[in-house]
Amino acid sequence: VKAFQAEDEIAGVTSSIGAAFAGDLAITTTSGPGLALKGEAIGLALMTELPLVIVNVQRGGPSTGLPTKTEQSDLNLAMFGASGDASRPVIAPADVLECYELTRRSFEVAETYQTPVIVLVDFFLSNRFEDIPENAFSQFKEGMFKPVIATDPEPPYHRYAVTESGISPTAYPGMNGFQHTITGLEHDTSGFPNYEGDNHQEQSDKRHRKINNLQFAWPKPEVTGPEDQLELGIVAWGSTIGAAKEALTDPRLTEIRAGGFFPRLLQPLQTRELKAFSSRCKHLMVIEVNNSGQLASVIEQVTLRRVHRLTDVPAEPMPVERIVSHI
């Protein structure tokens, strides 16, 4: 492992992109303001289709805000913060063990889908201690996603070949017979700049298709509670999942048929499973530690229904009592 502290956030992410181009797995870490600075380079990694993992530890904002307090207010930035149509996977662990497991899995996703992946944690997760079972690490299944490496050296090599999956066979510098052009400009299948509308449509569709397909390869989201109709369905993400699960066990809620939908993959959302859960719920409530209900807005677009929002920013993790009293 090679590690260094770059002089700024832009140097950190562009150095990581350079490492990815050379064939190494690279990771860069930051908080919300730094993720904003990395936005232009994220777009470069998306256009060049290079693997990269970015860990963003969310804190209170905007700007320097509350640098030592937790929040979940960078979701919109993580999902949409780059120029152009810039879809990329966003993964949010729920506890300390998942920070380890899902960061490892994010490397696999980044390499397989040739894309930057954002791991979205929050200050509470990054600064807490947690007991982990002795055998917990052995339960992580590696090799779930595998890179697609070019094997046919017959010229010409098309680095950005249009495929059904959207994933093009990749090659690294020094692989004989696989020389190609790489640029931040829109390009044809060989990598040469191409500004034609039909080419842009084809390449844009390809880039979005591969990210959208991740929702079908990713493990199914965690769903709790009765399997039939529910009076209330709760959706939470990140460290708030723990508080939501505890709230569902509170004796004051025993007379309410309630269940939970707790995704770790936030982009692309696993819409088929989300719609199935939503259809079973008389009421749907989204709990998150931000003011605007950022995931709630996305869920409303997907399910085409209004949801109840519990969107507090208490400068601490969401209290279980707050969830129970709100319900």
Secondary structure, DSSP 4 states (H G I P E B T S, - for coil): ------SSHHHHHHHHHHHHHTT---EEEEEHHHHHHTHHHHHHHHHHT--EEEEEEEEE-STT-EEEEE----HHHHHH-SSSS----EE--SSHHHHHHHHHHHHHHHHHHTSEEEEEEEHHHHT------TTGGGG--TTSS---B----PSSP-TT---SSSPPPB--TT-TT------SS-B-TTS-B---HHHHHHHHHHHHHHHHHHHHHSPPPEEES-SS-EEEEEEE-TTHHHHHHHHHT-GGGTTS-EEEEE-SEEES--HHHHHHHHHTEEEEEEEESSSS-HHHHHHHHHHTS--EEEE---SSSPPHHHHHHH-
